């Protein structure tokens, strides 16, 4: 057997409550595979590769690695939003140099569509340069926008089930608040993540599958004017005396002073105004059909790092997606992403497979139109049927010490730097 080669794992984009379960699946599986030597975690994604900041994950204790299941977000090895763009040849050259310097034969990038594009480019470039490198993708995104709209490339991405569970509980609690406070605050507007695709706000319906709440859901894919929304809200107020509105952060309400990240995506948390606040301002300025006023709740990054709401189904599937990615790497299956596919039948179950990176990188999932109700402000029972198994039944039990959660704390054991320091090409003045 050939000598083992080392592996680099990196993360990119927004994190999730279960992203570290995928990382754990990779680390623990690699320990069993003779093809893989040391596993390094690139500190802050591809930026860590470029800067040669490689955390030795093989040297970490099994206890700390095991705690990744209960550690949300990307604090363990970091993430980034740095894009390797066409023409940034120095960056691409540097990536290859660093991987060569550390005898890296396997590269796994955990992320969404943009990350799969990066993984695909690195794998292709390595082959062009004659480098024996296996490039693999690990799926992750709370938006559930990776893959195709037919769910043939991937059924759902790790991270979505936990954020859907967060919103299921959030709307349950909001309903209790609105029900009790409606004499003064009859309209409660909640803004959900998901800039272009509506899977996250749609999960609000999981809180009320029997449709007993005065709940309206507005996705970016089903736009309407603020005047039409006001009419809808007032009709609900006349029927029920109160109304809960869940709206996507990407719902078109006109300018919100958009701020964009390096990928060109709108960063709603950094923009000057929120969609929910613009809706509340409009409702209160034109007047609502009930005593009191509209008010807004705008959750932030807690939608993707609230570990208490993590789905146990999501945690398990994220782990096995990482395990699959590692086995694809060891099997020299370069150019693939590990994927989750739903089995047919009345009882929910999945299988883990592979899908070509270029198919994923060049695909864009949309929320199925047939899952949006005819009036445009709700989702159908077919969506509820799709999403319900992903949130699981119970709540995750978290390890605690003196009332505080015990999370992974890796030792800062880094690979020796063998190359000159490097400044990221896109960050130069």
FENFEN-V730634 format. One line per field, one symbol per residue. ss: DSSP state (@ for helix, = for strand, . for the rest). psi: psi as a letter, one per 20 degrees, with the letter a starting at -180 (. if undefined). A space follows every 10 residues. Layout:
BEGIN
ss = ???
psi = ???
END
This chain:
BEGIN
ss = ....====== =.......@@ @@@@@@@@@@ .....===== ==...@@@@@ ...===.... .@@@@@@@@@ .......... ........@@ @@@@@@@@@@ @..======= =.@@@@@@@@ @@@@@@@@.. ...======. .......... .........@ @@@@@@@@@@ @@@@@@@@@@ @.....==== ==......@@ @@@@@@@@.. ....====.. .....@@@@@ @@@@@@@@@@ ..======.. .........= .....=.@@@ ....@@@@@@ @@@@@@.... ...=====.. @@@@..@@@. .@@@@@@@@@ @@@@@@@@@@ .....===== ==.......= ======@@@@ @.......@@ @=......=. @@@@@@@@@@ @........= =..==..... ...=...... ....@@@..
psi = qqqqqrqppq qqaqarijhi hggghgghhh hioihpdppq ooolbhhhgh ilnopohhiq qhghghihhj orbkhgirar kppoqpimhh gggggggghg hklpipppop abghhhgghg gggggghhjj pmpppqqpqp phikjpbrii khgpgqqphg hghggghghg hghhhgghgh jhhhmhpopp pqrnhiqjhg hhihhhimhj liqmpppoqh imqrrhgggg ggghgghhgi jrppppqqij pojapjlppq aiijqpnhii rhqqgghhgg ggghhiqrlq qarqrqpnqc ihhjjnhhjp phgggghggh hggggghggh jkmqjqpqrp ppqqrhppqr qpaqpphhgg hjqoqqpphi jprhiikrrr hhgghghghh iagaqqoppq pkiqporpnq qmoqqppirq qpppgiiq.
END
